[in-house]
Amino acid sequence: MLLIDIEQQVKPLSRAEKWQLIKDVQEMLRQEEVSESQQLSATGHTYPLFTPIGLEQGAATLQHYLHEGKL
């Protein structure tokens, strides 16, 4: 389905329906990211993380959340 087709279907929706659509799409994306993240972590993939000097605690916090599955 082309973007123009989607736009034509979304345009007549009410404002509330458009917000609900946005919410639903966000949830679909979140679920895809969680699923992809779980698949990659199960295969042992690692990701380099670069942080500004002096802000290493932020990287450590991010790693903690990733390890806990909270992201």
QUIRAWO-V795394 format. One record per residue. N is the residue number from 0. RES is the residue in one letter. SS is DSSP state (A for helix, B for strand, O for the rest). PHI is phi in whole degrees, -180 to 180 (999 if undefined). BURIAL is I if it has 9 or more other C-alpha atoms within 8 Angstrom, else O. Layout:
# QUIRAWO-V795394
N|RES|SS|PHI|BURIAL / N|RES|SS|PHI|BURIAL
This chain:
# QUIRAWO-V795394
0|M|O|999|O / 1|L|O|-81|O / 2|L|A|-59|O / 3|I|A|-65|O / 4|D|A|-66|O / 5|I|A|-64|I / 6|E|A|-60|O / 7|Q|A|-66|O / 8|Q|A|-79|O / 9|V|A|-82|O / 10|K|A|-51|O / 11|P|O|-75|O / 12|L|O|-67|O / 13|S|O|-71|O / 14|R|A|-59|O / 15|A|A|-63|O / 16|E|A|-67|O / 17|K|A|-65|I / 18|W|A|-64|O / 19|Q|A|-64|O / 20|L|A|-62|O / 21|I|A|-60|O / 22|K|A|-60|O / 23|D|A|-66|O / 24|V|A|-66|O / 25|Q|A|-60|O / 26|E|A|-65|O / 27|M|A|-61|O / 28|L|A|-64|O / 29|R|A|-61|O / 30|Q|A|-64|O / 31|E|A|-64|O / 32|E|A|-66|O / 33|V|A|-63|I / 34|S|A|-61|O / 35|E|A|-63|O / 36|S|A|-62|O / 37|Q|A|-66|O / 38|Q|A|-65|O / 39|L|A|-69|I / 40|S|A|-70|I / 41|A|A|-69|O / 42|T|O|-91|O / 43|G|O|83|O / 44|H|O|-66|O / 45|T|O|-122|O / 46|Y|O|-130|O / 47|P|O|-70|O / 48|L|O|-131|O / 49|F|O|-109|O / 50|T|O|-131|O / 51|P|O|-63|O / 52|I|O|-58|O / 53|G|O|92|O / 54|L|O|-118|O / 55|E|A|-65|I / 56|Q|A|-62|O / 57|G|A|-62|O / 58|A|A|-65|I / 59|A|A|-65|O / 60|T|A|-65|O / 61|L|A|-60|O / 62|Q|A|-61|O / 63|H|A|-61|O / 64|Y|A|-63|I / 65|L|A|-64|I / 66|H|A|-65|O / 67|E|A|-79|O / 68|G|O|77|O / 69|K|O|-91|O / 70|L|O|-117|O
